[in-house]
Amino acid sequence: MAVTSEPRAQEGGAAPRHRSATRSLLRLWPYVRPVRVRLFGAAGVAVVASCLGLVIPLVLKWMVDGPVAHRDPGGVWLGGALLLALGTAEAALFGLRRWLVGRPLASVEAAMRADLYRHLQRLPVSFHDRWASGQLLSRATTDLMLLRMFLAFPLTFLVVNGVTILAGFAILLSQEWTLGLVLVVPAVPLVILCSLFETRYATVARTVQDQTGDLTTVVEEGVLGVRIVKGFGRHRSQARAFRALSEQVRSTELHKARLLATLWALIMTLPELAIGAALVLGTVRVADGDLSAGTLVAFLSTALTLRWPVESLGFLLAMSQDAATATDRYFDVMDAEPATAADRPRPAPAREGGEHGEHGEGGQEGAESQDGQDGVGGLRFAGVEFVYADAPPEEPPVLRGIDLHIRPGETMALVGATGSGKTTLTALVPRLHEVTRGRITLDGRDITALPRDELRALVAVAFEEPTLFSATAGENVLMGAAGAGREELLRALKVAQADFVHALPEGIDTEVGEQGLSLSGGQRQRLALARAVVGGPRFLVLDDPLSALDVHTEALVEAALRRVLASTTALVVAHRPSTVLLADRVALLSEGRIAAVGTHQRLLRESAEYRSLMSGQEAEEGERSP
C-alpha cells in the first residue's frame, strides 16, 4: 500500500507526448456514429441559433439609421418586436440543442463503459498484474464523464463558434472593411498562442489524469485494507502519504489552471484592445461624416457578439485537450489484446516423459505415459515452459519442461516448496496465463484450440485466496456454473461444508459484502470451493483450497470432496499430508521442474526433498494412513 510519486499508468503505456488531439478524438467515431443524426442536428440547430444572434446587429443598424434617425415610433416598436422574436428563437433553438444531445450522449458513455468492462474481462491476468486498479477505475468513470461532456458541449461549440466567427468577420468586413481589418489582425497571434498552448496543456492534462488514477488506487487500497491499516496502527502514515499524493495532484492542477488562465487572459485582452481601437477609429469617422452612426452601432454590436465565441476558444481548447487525453487513456486499455496461442513460439513436440527420465524418480510416470489410452484422455502437460511477460531476458523460466499426465478420473496432488511454481502451473490450465512453450491438452484437445467459454466450462478452479463479490452467498456459489439451480447449489454447499450460510440472517440470500469480508477466512474458502464444484466439472484445479480450515472442518470437507474427486480429473496443490492423501498420485515440483511422480508412500521412501516437505509428525501420520 505504498504511495509512489510517479504515475503508475506509465506501466500501461502512456500516450505519446506529441500526438494529434484531432486524431485521438476521431477514434470516438464508432461510438458516435449511431447517434450522428441527432448530434449533427444539434450542431446545425446551434449554428442557426448563433447566426440569429448576428442578425440582431443588422436590425439595430436599420433602427438607428431609420426609425430612430427619422423619429418614427412605429418603426422603433417594430424593431423592438423583431429583436424580441430573434432573442426568443435563439433561446428556443439552444434549448432544442440540449434536448437533442442529452439522451444519445448518455447512451454513448454507457456503451463505452460496457465495452471497457467487457474488454477488461477478456484481458489476461498479466495485464491486471501490471495495471493499478485505480487507473482502470478512473478510466471507466472520470475519463468517460469528460468524453460525454466534450461531445455534449465543446465539440458542438467548436463547430458553432468557428462558423459564427467566420460569418461575423464576413459581416464586419462587408460593413466597413477598414474597421474589420483592425479586428482581424489579432487573429494571427491568437492562432500561434493556441498552437503553443495545445502542446503544453496536453502534457499537463495527461499527467494530472494519471495522478488522479493513482489517487483513486490509494483510496481503494486504503478502504479494502482498512483492517491492516488499523491493525498495525498505520492510519497516520497512510494519511500523510495520501496528503502527499493529493498535494502532487493539486500542484499539477494549479499548473494546468495557470496555463489556461494565461491563455484566457491573452485571448480576452487582444480582442478587447482591437474593439477599443475600432471604436476610436469608428467614432472619428462618424464625426467626420465618413460613416453612419447605424453602421458603427451595428459594427460594434457584431464585434461584441463575437466576443464570446473568440474568448471561449481557450476554454473549449482546454476541454478538447482533456477529452483527447481521456480518449488516449481509454484506448490504452482497449488497444491491449488478449494473449493468444499465435503470440507464443511453438516448440517441437516434447519427448514423452523426458523430464521425468532426467530426474530418475519420475521414470515410472514416463513409462506409463507411453500407453496409448493414457495419451488420449485426462489432463496432459507436454514440454510446458512459462516466463512472465515482464520478466528480464536473463531470468530463467518459472516453469521448465513440464511433462505430466493426469489420467481420466485421477486426482493428482502437486507438492513443492514455496516459489516452486505450483500456483503458476495451475493458472495455465484455465488459461489465466498463456504457456510460453509446449502444450496442455484436455482429453487430447489443445487448450489453445478451445474457445475460452468452452474451456472454462470444462475446468473449474478454486484458489487459496478466495475472492467473493458484493452479492448473496448463493449468487457467489452459482457463479461457478451458468446453468446450475438450487439443487446443485445445496449439494455444493454440502460438499464444501458451507452449510453455515443457512444460519446467516437471510440464509443463502444474505449479502456477503465486498470481498466477503463479513465472513471468516475459512468460510470464504468453503464458499469458493462450493463455487468450484457446483457445476460438476470434468476437470478440477484446486490451489490449496483447505488451508484456512480447522482440522475438524478439514476432515469433513475431505470426506465429502472424495466423492466429487471420484468422478472428475483433478489437480490439487497441497501443503499438508491430509490433503495429499486425497490424491491417487503426487507430483513433486522443484525449481520449476517435475522432480518426481508417484504415490505418497513411494515418494516418502524415495525422495529426500519430499520427505523434507512432509517432515514432522504430519509426515509420520501420513505414512501410517491407509
Secondary structure as UniProt FT lines:
FT   HELIX           8..12
FT   HELIX           21..26
FT   TURN            27..28
FT   HELIX           29..32
FT   HELIX           33..35
FT   HELIX           36..63
FT   HELIX           64..68
FT   TURN            69..71
FT   HELIX           73..122
FT   HELIX           125..130
FT   HELIX           133..138
FT   HELIX           139..143
FT   HELIX           144..152
FT   HELIX           154..175
FT   HELIX           177..184
FT   TURN            185..186
FT   HELIX           187..224
FT   HELIX           226..231
FT   TURN            232..233
FT   HELIX           235..287
FT   TURN            288..289
FT   HELIX           293..305
FT   HELIX           307..334
FT   HELIX           341..343
FT   TURN            352..353
FT   HELIX           354..359
FT   TURN            361..362
FT   HELIX           363..368
FT   TURN            369..370
FT   HELIX           372..376
FT   STRAND          379..386
FT   TURN            389..390
FT   TURN            393..394
FT   STRAND          399..406
FT   TURN            408..409
FT   STRAND          411..416
FT   TURN            418..419
FT   HELIX           422..428
FT   TURN            429..431
FT   STRAND          437..442
FT   TURN            443..444
FT   STRAND          445..446
FT   HELIX           447..449
FT   HELIX           452..458
FT   STRAND          459..462
FT   HELIX           473..478
FT   TURN            479..480
FT   TURN            482..483
FT   HELIX           486..495
FT   TURN            496..497
FT   HELIX           499..503
FT   TURN            505..506
FT   HELIX           507..509
FT   HELIX           514..516
FT   TURN            517..518
FT   HELIX           521..533
FT   TURN            534..535
FT   STRAND          539..543
FT   TURN            545..548
FT   HELIX           551..565
FT   TURN            566..567
FT   STRAND          569..573
FT   HELIX           577..580
FT   TURN            581..582
FT   STRAND          585..590
FT   TURN            591..592
FT   STRAND          593..598
FT   HELIX           600..606
FT   HELIX           608..613
FT   HELIX           617..624
//
